[in-house]
Amino acid sequence: MAARFKVKRKGIGQMLRMPGMEAEMKRRAEVIKSVAVSISPVDERSPDPGHYKGSWETDSTRRGGRRRDRAAGYVRNTAYYARWVEYGTERVPAHHVLLRAAQIGGRNQ
């Protein structure tokens, strides 16, 4: 006879917000951050070379996601010009540092 399994949405919600799940999301964010730091461009001609590379940070929460119902990890760069490095401008090509870090870091987990 086959085993029976009954899903309870409340239980799945609790599982997605467990401290262990938050810790795993934080760990994955740290992996992506380390890749982002390693591939970040450094402009030696700028007044503060390495500022972009040193501005990566991570965070995690138990109330993340679109509906705030699951653990989530976040990776961000606090340099004011980070969006221009990521997406480029009409004069500077896009580097897609965070995108590439997520792709590479996701494979390394």
Backbone as XML, in Angstrom:
<?xml version="1.0"?>
<chain id="A" units="angstrom">
  <residue number="1" name="MET">
    <atom name="N" x="0.839" y="-1.180" z="0.000"/>
    <atom name="CA" x="0.000" y="0.000" z="0.000"/>
    <atom name="C" x="0.886" y="1.245" z="0.000"/>
  </residue>
  <residue number="2" name="ALA">
    <atom name="N" x="0.527" y="2.211" z="-0.795"/>
    <atom name="CA" x="1.293" y="3.446" z="-0.921"/>
    <atom name="C" x="1.103" y="4.322" z="0.316"/>
  </residue>
  <residue number="3" name="ALA">
    <atom name="N" x="2.158" y="5.051" z="0.660"/>
    <atom name="CA" x="2.086" y="5.969" z="1.798"/>
    <atom name="C" x="1.263" y="7.194" z="1.422"/>
  </residue>
  <residue number="4" name="ARG">
    <atom name="N" x="0.598" y="7.752" z="2.408"/>
    <atom name="CA" x="-0.208" y="8.952" z="2.177"/>
    <atom name="C" x="0.499" y="10.156" z="2.793"/>
  </residue>
  <residue number="5" name="PHE">
    <atom name="N" x="0.319" y="11.260" z="2.129"/>
    <atom name="CA" x="0.945" y="12.502" z="2.595"/>
    <atom name="C" x="-0.065" y="13.622" z="2.416"/>
  </residue>
  <residue number="6" name="LYS">
    <atom name="N" x="-0.337" y="14.332" z="3.477"/>
    <atom name="CA" x="-1.291" y="15.437" z="3.405"/>
    <atom name="C" x="-0.535" y="16.739" z="3.684"/>
  </residue>
  <residue number="7" name="VAL">
    <atom name="N" x="-0.625" y="17.670" z="2.762"/>
    <atom name="CA" x="0.074" y="18.943" z="2.872"/>
    <atom name="C" x="-0.756" y="19.935" z="3.674"/>
  </residue>
  <residue number="8" name="LYS">
    <atom name="N" x="-0.091" y="20.583" z="4.613"/>
    <atom name="CA" x="-0.732" y="21.662" z="5.361"/>
    <atom name="C" x="0.023" y="22.952" z="5.033"/>
  </residue>
  <residue number="9" name="ARG">
    <atom name="N" x="-0.662" y="23.889" z="4.431"/>
    <atom name="CA" x="-0.028" y="25.140" z="4.013"/>
    <atom name="C" x="0.596" y="25.891" z="5.186"/>
  </residue>
  <residue number="10" name="LYS">
    <atom name="N" x="-0.036" y="25.845" z="6.326"/>
    <atom name="CA" x="0.504" y="26.531" z="7.499"/>
    <atom name="C" x="1.865" y="25.950" z="7.874"/>
  </residue>
  <residue number="11" name="GLY">
    <atom name="N" x="1.985" y="24.643" z="7.798"/>
    <atom name="CA" x="3.252" y="23.992" z="8.118"/>
    <atom name="C" x="4.349" y="24.332" z="7.123"/>
  </residue>
  <residue number="12" name="ILE">
    <atom name="N" x="4.001" y="24.418" z="5.858"/>
    <atom name="CA" x="4.988" y="24.795" z="4.846"/>
    <atom name="C" x="5.432" y="26.239" z="5.066"/>
  </residue>
  <residue number="13" name="GLY">
    <atom name="N" x="4.490" y="27.103" z="5.408"/>
    <atom name="CA" x="4.836" y="28.494" z="5.710"/>
    <atom name="C" x="5.791" y="28.595" z="6.891"/>
  </residue>
  <residue number="14" name="GLN">
    <atom name="N" x="5.533" y="27.798" z="7.920"/>
    <atom name="CA" x="6.430" y="27.795" z="9.083"/>
    <atom name="C" x="7.812" y="27.281" z="8.698"/>
  </residue>
  <residue number="15" name="MET">
    <atom name="N" x="7.863" y="26.250" z="7.858"/>
    <atom name="CA" x="9.137" y="25.701" z="7.417"/>
    <atom name="C" x="9.943" y="26.750" z="6.628"/>
  </residue>
  <residue number="16" name="LEU">
    <atom name="N" x="9.262" y="27.504" z="5.778"/>
    <atom name="CA" x="9.949" y="28.506" z="4.959"/>
    <atom name="C" x="10.474" y="29.687" z="5.779"/>
  </residue>
  <residue number="17" name="ARG">
    <atom name="N" x="9.997" y="29.824" z="7.024"/>
    <atom name="CA" x="10.450" y="30.910" z="7.898"/>
    <atom name="C" x="11.324" y="30.431" z="9.054"/>
  </residue>
  <residue number="18" name="MET">
    <atom name="N" x="11.726" y="29.187" z="9.053"/>
    <atom name="CA" x="12.547" y="28.639" z="10.134"/>
    <atom name="C" x="13.912" y="29.332" z="10.207"/>
  </residue>
  <residue number="19" name="PRO">
    <atom name="N" x="14.522" y="29.404" z="11.386"/>
    <atom name="CA" x="15.851" y="30.004" z="11.515"/>
    <atom name="C" x="16.894" y="29.319" z="10.629"/>
  </residue>
  <residue number="20" name="GLY">
    <atom name="N" x="16.778" y="28.008" z="10.478"/>
    <atom name="CA" x="17.715" y="27.288" z="9.611"/>
    <atom name="C" x="17.590" y="27.697" z="8.156"/>
  </residue>
  <residue number="21" name="MET">
    <atom name="N" x="16.370" y="27.974" z="7.720"/>
    <atom name="CA" x="16.140" y="28.419" z="6.343"/>
    <atom name="C" x="16.723" y="29.814" z="6.141"/>
  </residue>
  <residue number="22" name="GLU">
    <atom name="N" x="16.550" y="30.677" z="7.129"/>
    <atom name="CA" x="17.136" y="32.016" z="7.043"/>
    <atom name="C" x="18.657" y="31.930" z="7.005"/>
  </residue>
  <residue number="23" name="ALA">
    <atom name="N" x="19.236" y="31.042" z="7.815"/>
    <atom name="CA" x="20.689" y="30.869" z="7.830"/>
    <atom name="C" x="21.191" y="30.380" z="6.474"/>
  </residue>
  <residue number="24" name="GLU">
    <atom name="N" x="20.453" y="29.497" z="5.830"/>
    <atom name="CA" x="20.853" y="29.012" z="4.501"/>
    <atom name="C" x="20.769" y="30.121" z="3.458"/>
  </residue>
  <residue number="25" name="MET">
    <atom name="N" x="19.754" y="30.951" z="3.536"/>
    <atom name="CA" x="19.639" y="32.073" z="2.595"/>
    <atom name="C" x="20.800" y="33.059" z="2.791"/>
  </residue>
  <residue number="26" name="LYS">
    <atom name="N" x="21.174" y="33.295" z="4.046"/>
    <atom name="CA" x="22.314" y="34.173" z="4.351"/>
    <atom name="C" x="23.595" y="33.564" z="3.798"/>
  </residue>
  <residue number="27" name="ARG">
    <atom name="N" x="23.785" y="32.246" z="3.953"/>
    <atom name="CA" x="24.978" y="31.578" z="3.437"/>
    <atom name="C" x="25.060" y="31.711" z="1.919"/>
  </residue>
  <residue number="28" name="ARG">
    <atom name="N" x="23.942" y="31.505" z="1.253"/>
    <atom name="CA" x="23.927" y="31.628" z="-0.209"/>
    <atom name="C" x="24.215" y="33.071" z="-0.640"/>
  </residue>
  <residue number="29" name="ALA">
    <atom name="N" x="23.687" y="34.040" z="0.101"/>
    <atom name="CA" x="23.968" y="35.448" z="-0.203"/>
    <atom name="C" x="25.452" y="35.744" z="-0.032"/>
  </residue>
  <residue number="30" name="GLU">
    <atom name="N" x="26.081" y="35.164" z="0.987"/>
    <atom name="CA" x="27.521" y="35.365" z="1.205"/>
    <atom name="C" x="28.342" y="34.776" z="0.059"/>
  </residue>
  <residue number="31" name="VAL">
    <atom name="N" x="27.924" y="33.634" z="-0.473"/>
    <atom name="CA" x="28.624" y="33.035" z="-1.620"/>
    <atom name="C" x="28.533" y="33.970" z="-2.822"/>
  </residue>
  <residue number="32" name="ILE">
    <atom name="N" x="27.345" y="34.487" z="-3.087"/>
    <atom name="CA" x="27.158" y="35.399" z="-4.217"/>
    <atom name="C" x="27.954" y="36.679" z="-3.998"/>
  </residue>
  <residue number="33" name="LYS">
    <atom name="N" x="27.982" y="37.187" z="-2.768"/>
    <atom name="CA" x="28.764" y="38.389" z="-2.462"/>
    <atom name="C" x="30.243" y="38.154" z="-2.735"/>
  </residue>
  <residue number="34" name="SER">
    <atom name="N" x="30.778" y="37.008" z="-2.330"/>
    <atom name="CA" x="32.198" y="36.751" z="-2.541"/>
    <atom name="C" x="32.539" y="36.691" z="-4.030"/>
  </residue>
  <residue number="35" name="VAL">
    <atom name="N" x="31.638" y="36.139" z="-4.827"/>
    <atom name="CA" x="31.854" y="36.132" z="-6.279"/>
    <atom name="C" x="31.786" y="37.554" z="-6.826"/>
  </residue>
  <residue number="36" name="ALA">
    <atom name="N" x="30.812" y="38.345" z="-6.356"/>
    <atom name="CA" x="30.659" y="39.730" z="-6.820"/>
    <atom name="C" x="31.904" y="40.556" z="-6.496"/>
  </residue>
  <residue number="37" name="VAL">
    <atom name="N" x="32.456" y="40.370" z="-5.308"/>
    <atom name="CA" x="33.669" y="41.097" z="-4.939"/>
    <atom name="C" x="34.818" y="40.701" z="-5.861"/>
  </residue>
  <residue number="38" name="SER">
    <atom name="N" x="34.915" y="39.419" z="-6.168"/>
    <atom name="CA" x="36.038" y="38.958" z="-6.992"/>
    <atom name="C" x="35.957" y="39.439" z="-8.433"/>
  </residue>
  <residue number="39" name="ILE">
    <atom name="N" x="34.755" y="39.685" z="-8.961"/>
    <atom name="CA" x="34.635" y="40.118" z="-10.363"/>
    <atom name="C" x="34.322" y="41.607" z="-10.503"/>
  </residue>
  <residue number="40" name="SER">
    <atom name="N" x="34.288" y="42.342" z="-9.396"/>
    <atom name="CA" x="33.983" y="43.775" z="-9.461"/>
    <atom name="C" x="35.105" y="44.543" z="-10.157"/>
  </residue>
  <residue number="41" name="PRO">
    <atom name="N" x="34.732" y="45.449" z="-11.071"/>
    <atom name="CA" x="35.759" y="46.251" z="-11.731"/>
    <atom name="C" x="36.314" y="47.326" z="-10.784"/>
  </residue>
  <residue number="42" name="VAL">
    <atom name="N" x="37.576" y="47.650" z="-10.979"/>
    <atom name="CA" x="38.230" y="48.694" z="-10.187"/>
    <atom name="C" x="38.821" y="49.699" z="-11.168"/>
  </residue>
  <residue number="43" name="ASP">
    <atom name="N" x="38.421" y="50.966" z="-11.035"/>
    <atom name="CA" x="38.942" y="52.035" z="-11.883"/>
    <atom name="C" x="40.068" y="52.729" z="-11.128"/>
  </residue>
  <residue number="44" name="GLU">
    <atom name="N" x="41.283" y="52.478" z="-11.530"/>
    <atom name="CA" x="42.451" y="53.056" z="-10.860"/>
    <atom name="C" x="42.519" y="54.569" z="-11.032"/>
  </residue>
  <residue number="45" name="ARG">
    <atom name="N" x="41.839" y="55.110" z="-12.042"/>
    <atom name="CA" x="41.876" y="56.563" z="-12.289"/>
    <atom name="C" x="40.880" y="57.333" z="-11.440"/>
  </residue>
  <residue number="46" name="SER">
    <atom name="N" x="39.977" y="56.633" z="-10.744"/>
    <atom name="CA" x="38.960" y="57.329" z="-9.956"/>
    <atom name="C" x="39.574" y="57.862" z="-8.654"/>
  </residue>
  <residue number="47" name="PRO">
    <atom name="N" x="38.919" y="58.838" z="-8.020"/>
    <atom name="CA" x="39.436" y="59.396" z="-6.764"/>
    <atom name="C" x="39.470" y="58.367" z="-5.628"/>
  </residue>
  <residue number="48" name="ASP">
    <atom name="N" x="38.594" y="57.370" z="-5.676"/>
    <atom name="CA" x="38.534" y="56.356" z="-4.623"/>
    <atom name="C" x="38.501" y="54.963" z="-5.262"/>
  </residue>
  <residue number="49" name="PRO">
    <atom name="N" x="39.637" y="54.495" z="-5.783"/>
    <atom name="CA" x="39.627" y="53.177" z="-6.426"/>
    <atom name="C" x="39.304" y="52.077" z="-5.425"/>
  </residue>
  <residue number="50" name="GLY">
    <atom name="N" x="38.477" y="51.149" z="-5.832"/>
    <atom name="CA" x="38.095" y="50.053" z="-4.966"/>
    <atom name="C" x="36.867" y="50.311" z="-4.124"/>
  </residue>
  <residue number="51" name="HIS">
    <atom name="N" x="36.283" y="51.510" z="-4.228"/>
    <atom name="CA" x="35.091" y="51.820" z="-3.430"/>
    <atom name="C" x="33.935" y="50.899" z="-3.808"/>
  </residue>
  <residue number="52" name="TYR">
    <atom name="N" x="33.705" y="50.716" z="-5.085"/>
    <atom name="CA" x="32.628" y="49.836" z="-5.549"/>
    <atom name="C" x="32.856" y="48.410" z="-5.055"/>
  </residue>
  <residue number="53" name="LYS">
    <atom name="N" x="34.072" y="47.943" z="-5.186"/>
    <atom name="CA" x="34.411" y="46.579" z="-4.781"/>
    <atom name="C" x="34.214" y="46.369" z="-3.280"/>
  </residue>
  <residue number="54" name="GLY">
    <atom name="N" x="34.461" y="47.385" z="-2.494"/>
    <atom name="CA" x="34.322" y="47.279" z="-1.048"/>
    <atom name="C" x="32.936" y="47.599" z="-0.512"/>
  </residue>
  <residue number="55" name="SER">
    <atom name="N" x="31.999" y="47.903" z="-1.398"/>
    <atom name="CA" x="30.663" y="48.321" z="-0.961"/>
    <atom name="C" x="29.615" y="47.207" z="-1.002"/>
  </residue>
  <residue number="56" name="TRP">
    <atom name="N" x="30.016" y="45.978" z="-1.196"/>
    <atom name="CA" x="29.060" y="44.867" z="-1.218"/>
    <atom name="C" x="28.676" y="44.493" z="0.204"/>
  </residue>
  <residue number="57" name="GLU">
    <atom name="N" x="27.394" y="44.205" z="0.414"/>
    <atom name="CA" x="26.929" y="43.750" z="1.722"/>
    <atom name="C" x="25.780" y="42.767" z="1.543"/>
  </residue>
  <residue number="58" name="THR">
    <atom name="N" x="25.560" y="41.960" z="2.582"/>
    <atom name="CA" x="24.486" y="40.971" z="2.552"/>
    <atom name="C" x="23.566" y="41.171" z="3.751"/>
  </residue>
  <residue number="59" name="ASP">
    <atom name="N" x="22.383" y="40.613" z="3.635"/>
    <atom name="CA" x="21.405" y="40.678" z="4.707"/>
    <atom name="C" x="20.444" y="39.504" z="4.510"/>
  </residue>
  <residue number="60" name="SER">
    <atom name="N" x="19.731" y="39.158" z="5.553"/>
    <atom name="CA" x="18.709" y="38.114" z="5.437"/>
    <atom name="C" x="17.544" y="38.452" z="6.352"/>
  </residue>
  <residue number="61" name="THR">
    <atom name="N" x="16.408" y="37.857" z="6.054"/>
    <atom name="CA" x="15.209" y="38.072" z="6.842"/>
    <atom name="C" x="14.331" y="36.832" z="6.770"/>
  </residue>
  <residue number="62" name="ARG">
    <atom name="N" x="13.488" y="36.663" z="7.751"/>
    <atom name="CA" x="12.516" y="35.565" z="7.717"/>
    <atom name="C" x="11.250" y="35.976" z="6.986"/>
  </residue>
  <residue number="63" name="ARG">
    <atom name="N" x="11.065" y="37.250" z="6.769"/>
    <atom name="CA" x="9.866" y="37.757" z="6.102"/>
    <atom name="C" x="10.233" y="38.406" z="4.774"/>
  </residue>
  <residue number="64" name="GLY">
    <atom name="N" x="10.718" y="37.613" z="3.843"/>
    <atom name="CA" x="11.125" y="38.123" z="2.540"/>
    <atom name="C" x="10.207" y="37.616" z="1.446"/>
  </residue>
  <residue number="65" name="GLY">
    <atom name="N" x="10.615" y="37.844" z="0.235"/>
    <atom name="CA" x="9.811" y="37.451" z="-0.910"/>
    <atom name="C" x="8.734" y="38.470" z="-1.203"/>
  </residue>
  <residue number="66" name="ARG">
    <atom name="N" x="8.041" y="38.236" z="-2.284"/>
    <atom name="CA" x="7.019" y="39.182" z="-2.716"/>
    <atom name="C" x="5.883" y="39.319" z="-1.701"/>
  </residue>
  <residue number="67" name="ARG">
    <atom name="N" x="5.505" y="38.198" z="-1.074"/>
    <atom name="CA" x="4.406" y="38.222" z="-0.114"/>
    <atom name="C" x="4.883" y="38.224" z="1.339"/>
  </residue>
  <residue number="68" name="ARG">
    <atom name="N" x="6.158" y="38.392" z="1.547"/>
    <atom name="CA" x="6.745" y="38.425" z="2.894"/>
    <atom name="C" x="6.410" y="37.157" z="3.688"/>
  </residue>
  <residue number="69" name="ASP">
    <atom name="N" x="6.470" y="36.017" z="3.015"/>
    <atom name="CA" x="6.076" y="34.771" z="3.655"/>
    <atom name="C" x="7.180" y="33.717" z="3.700"/>
  </residue>
  <residue number="70" name="ARG">
    <atom name="N" x="8.436" y="34.120" z="3.451"/>
    <atom name="CA" x="9.518" y="33.142" z="3.445"/>
    <atom name="C" x="10.853" y="33.813" z="3.755"/>
  </residue>
  <residue number="71" name="ALA">
    <atom name="N" x="11.812" y="32.997" z="4.147"/>
    <atom name="CA" x="13.156" y="33.514" z="4.404"/>
    <atom name="C" x="13.783" y="33.948" z="3.084"/>
  </residue>
  <residue number="72" name="ALA">
    <atom name="N" x="14.601" y="34.975" z="3.144"/>
    <atom name="CA" x="15.247" y="35.479" z="1.938"/>
    <atom name="C" x="16.616" y="36.041" z="2.296"/>
  </residue>
  <residue number="73" name="GLY">
    <atom name="N" x="17.530" y="35.964" z="1.348"/>
    <atom name="CA" x="18.845" y="36.572" z="1.488"/>
    <atom name="C" x="18.996" y="37.664" z="0.444"/>
  </residue>
  <residue number="74" name="TYR">
    <atom name="N" x="19.678" y="38.735" z="0.795"/>
    <atom name="CA" x="19.838" y="39.873" z="-0.101"/>
    <atom name="C" x="21.312" y="40.211" z="-0.273"/>
  </residue>
  <residue number="75" name="VAL">
    <atom name="N" x="21.684" y="40.586" z="-1.488"/>
    <atom name="CA" x="23.030" y="41.061" z="-1.786"/>
    <atom name="C" x="22.857" y="42.411" z="-2.455"/>
  </residue>
  <residue number="76" name="ARG">
    <atom name="N" x="23.584" y="43.415" z="-1.961"/>
    <atom name="CA" x="23.456" y="44.751" z="-2.560"/>
    <atom name="C" x="24.802" y="45.463" z="-2.525"/>
  </residue>
  <residue number="77" name="ASN">
    <atom name="N" x="24.910" y="46.458" z="-3.378"/>
    <atom name="CA" x="26.083" y="47.307" z="-3.377"/>
    <atom name="C" x="25.624" y="48.704" z="-3.007"/>
  </residue>
  <residue number="78" name="THR">
    <atom name="N" x="26.261" y="49.294" z="-1.999"/>
    <atom name="CA" x="25.808" y="50.586" z="-1.484"/>
    <atom name="C" x="26.453" y="51.786" z="-2.165"/>
  </residue>
  <residue number="79" name="ALA">
    <atom name="N" x="27.357" y="51.558" z="-3.117"/>
    <atom name="CA" x="27.944" y="52.687" z="-3.853"/>
    <atom name="C" x="26.834" y="53.377" z="-4.654"/>
  </residue>
  <residue number="80" name="TYR">
    <atom name="N" x="26.823" y="54.705" z="-4.646"/>
    <atom name="CA" x="25.732" y="55.433" z="-5.304"/>
    <atom name="C" x="25.693" y="55.182" z="-6.806"/>
  </residue>
  <residue number="81" name="TYR">
    <atom name="N" x="26.795" y="54.798" z="-7.393"/>
    <atom name="CA" x="26.861" y="54.580" z="-8.835"/>
    <atom name="C" x="26.759" y="53.096" z="-9.205"/>
  </residue>
  <residue number="82" name="ALA">
    <atom name="N" x="26.359" y="52.242" z="-8.281"/>
    <atom name="CA" x="26.299" y="50.793" z="-8.526"/>
    <atom name="C" x="25.356" y="50.448" z="-9.675"/>
  </residue>
  <residue number="83" name="ARG">
    <atom name="N" x="24.237" y="51.144" z="-9.793"/>
    <atom name="CA" x="23.304" y="50.822" z="-10.884"/>
    <atom name="C" x="23.909" y="51.118" z="-12.245"/>
  </residue>
  <residue number="84" name="TRP">
    <atom name="N" x="24.775" y="52.126" z="-12.323"/>
    <atom name="CA" x="25.403" y="52.449" z="-13.603"/>
    <atom name="C" x="26.464" y="51.414" z="-13.965"/>
  </residue>
  <residue number="85" name="VAL">
    <atom name="N" x="27.137" y="50.882" z="-12.964"/>
    <atom name="CA" x="28.107" y="49.813" z="-13.226"/>
    <atom name="C" x="27.353" y="48.564" z="-13.687"/>
  </residue>
  <residue number="86" name="GLU">
    <atom name="N" x="26.250" y="48.269" z="-13.035"/>
    <atom name="CA" x="25.480" y="47.060" z="-13.369"/>
    <atom name="C" x="24.841" y="47.164" z="-14.752"/>
  </residue>
  <residue number="87" name="TYR">
    <atom name="N" x="24.134" y="48.260" z="-15.009"/>
    <atom name="CA" x="23.351" y="48.377" z="-16.239"/>
    <atom name="C" x="23.996" y="49.214" z="-17.336"/>
  </residue>
  <residue number="88" name="GLY">
    <atom name="N" x="25.046" y="49.966" z="-17.009"/>
    <atom name="CA" x="25.725" y="50.788" z="-18.004"/>
    <atom name="C" x="25.005" y="52.101" z="-18.273"/>
  </residue>
  <residue number="89" name="THR">
    <atom name="N" x="25.641" y="52.913" z="-19.090"/>
    <atom name="CA" x="25.066" y="54.181" z="-19.546"/>
    <atom name="C" x="25.293" y="54.250" z="-21.048"/>
  </residue>
  <residue number="90" name="GLU">
    <atom name="N" x="24.978" y="55.397" z="-21.637"/>
    <atom name="CA" x="25.214" y="55.509" z="-23.079"/>
    <atom name="C" x="26.704" y="55.557" z="-23.410"/>
  </residue>
  <residue number="91" name="ARG">
    <atom name="N" x="27.544" y="55.881" z="-22.415"/>
    <atom name="CA" x="28.991" y="55.959" z="-22.646"/>
    <atom name="C" x="29.775" y="54.787" z="-22.051"/>
  </residue>
  <residue number="92" name="VAL">
    <atom name="N" x="29.203" y="54.156" z="-21.061"/>
    <atom name="CA" x="29.900" y="53.079" z="-20.355"/>
    <atom name="C" x="29.120" y="51.777" z="-20.539"/>
  </residue>
  <residue number="93" name="PRO">
    <atom name="N" x="29.788" y="50.711" z="-20.943"/>
    <atom name="CA" x="29.066" y="49.447" z="-21.125"/>
    <atom name="C" x="28.652" y="48.837" z="-19.784"/>
  </residue>
  <residue number="94" name="ALA">
    <atom name="N" x="27.608" y="48.048" z="-19.808"/>
    <atom name="CA" x="27.125" y="47.376" z="-18.599"/>
    <atom name="C" x="28.087" y="46.265" z="-18.206"/>
  </residue>
  <residue number="95" name="HIS">
    <atom name="N" x="28.339" y="46.132" z="-16.911"/>
    <atom name="CA" x="29.210" y="45.066" z="-16.416"/>
    <atom name="C" x="28.417" y="43.885" z="-15.865"/>
  </residue>
  <residue number="96" name="HIS">
    <atom name="N" x="27.177" y="44.084" z="-15.470"/>
    <atom name="CA" x="26.302" y="43.031" z="-14.938"/>
    <atom name="C" x="26.999" y="42.214" z="-13.857"/>
  </residue>
  <residue number="97" name="VAL">
    <atom name="N" x="27.608" y="42.889" z="-12.901"/>
    <atom name="CA" x="28.363" y="42.212" z="-11.844"/>
    <atom name="C" x="27.445" y="41.349" z="-10.987"/>
  </residue>
  <residue number="98" name="LEU">
    <atom name="N" x="26.337" y="41.891" z="-10.517"/>
    <atom name="CA" x="25.442" y="41.125" z="-9.654"/>
    <atom name="C" x="24.789" y="39.970" z="-10.410"/>
  </residue>
  <residue number="99" name="LEU">
    <atom name="N" x="24.405" y="40.206" z="-11.634"/>
    <atom name="CA" x="23.807" y="39.150" z="-12.444"/>
    <atom name="C" x="24.792" y="37.994" z="-12.628"/>
  </residue>
  <residue number="100" name="ARG">
    <atom name="N" x="26.014" y="38.320" z="-13.021"/>
    <atom name="CA" x="27.022" y="37.270" z="-13.226"/>
    <atom name="C" x="27.377" y="36.573" z="-11.919"/>
  </residue>
  <residue number="101" name="ALA">
    <atom name="N" x="27.429" y="37.334" z="-10.818"/>
    <atom name="CA" x="27.741" y="36.738" z="-9.512"/>
    <atom name="C" x="26.642" y="35.754" z="-9.097"/>
  </residue>
  <residue number="102" name="ALA">
    <atom name="N" x="25.393" y="36.109" z="-9.336"/>
    <atom name="CA" x="24.296" y="35.204" z="-8.990"/>
    <atom name="C" x="24.343" y="33.947" z="-9.837"/>
  </residue>
  <residue number="103" name="GLN">
    <atom name="N" x="24.692" y="34.101" z="-11.112"/>
    <atom name="CA" x="24.778" y="32.933" z="-11.987"/>
    <atom name="C" x="25.936" y="32.028" z="-11.575"/>
  </residue>
  <residue number="104" name="ILE">
    <atom name="N" x="27.093" y="32.601" z="-11.316"/>
    <atom name="CA" x="28.270" y="31.821" z="-10.925"/>
    <atom name="C" x="28.093" y="31.283" z="-9.521"/>
  </residue>
  <residue number="105" name="GLY">
    <atom name="N" x="27.674" y="32.125" z="-8.588"/>
    <atom name="CA" x="27.498" y="31.715" z="-7.199"/>
    <atom name="C" x="26.428" y="30.665" z="-7.027"/>
  </residue>
  <residue number="106" name="GLY">
    <atom name="N" x="25.413" y="30.695" z="-7.863"/>
    <atom name="CA" x="24.374" y="29.693" z="-7.796"/>
    <atom name="C" x="24.885" y="28.315" z="-8.172"/>
  </residue>
  <residue number="107" name="ARG">
    <atom name="N" x="25.851" y="28.265" z="-9.064"/>
    <atom name="CA" x="26.451" y="26.977" z="-9.442"/>
    <atom name="C" x="27.412" y="26.464" z="-8.384"/>
  </residue>
  <residue number="108" name="ASN">
    <atom name="N" x="28.017" y="27.385" z="-7.611"/>
    <atom name="CA" x="29.029" y="27.005" z="-6.616"/>
    <atom name="C" x="28.430" y="26.562" z="-5.296"/>
  </residue>
  <residue number="109" name="GLN">
    <atom name="N" x="27.134" y="26.562" z="-5.189"/>
    <atom name="CA" x="26.520" y="26.229" z="-3.899"/>
    <atom name="C" x="26.352" y="24.794" z="-3.822"/>
  </residue>
</chain>
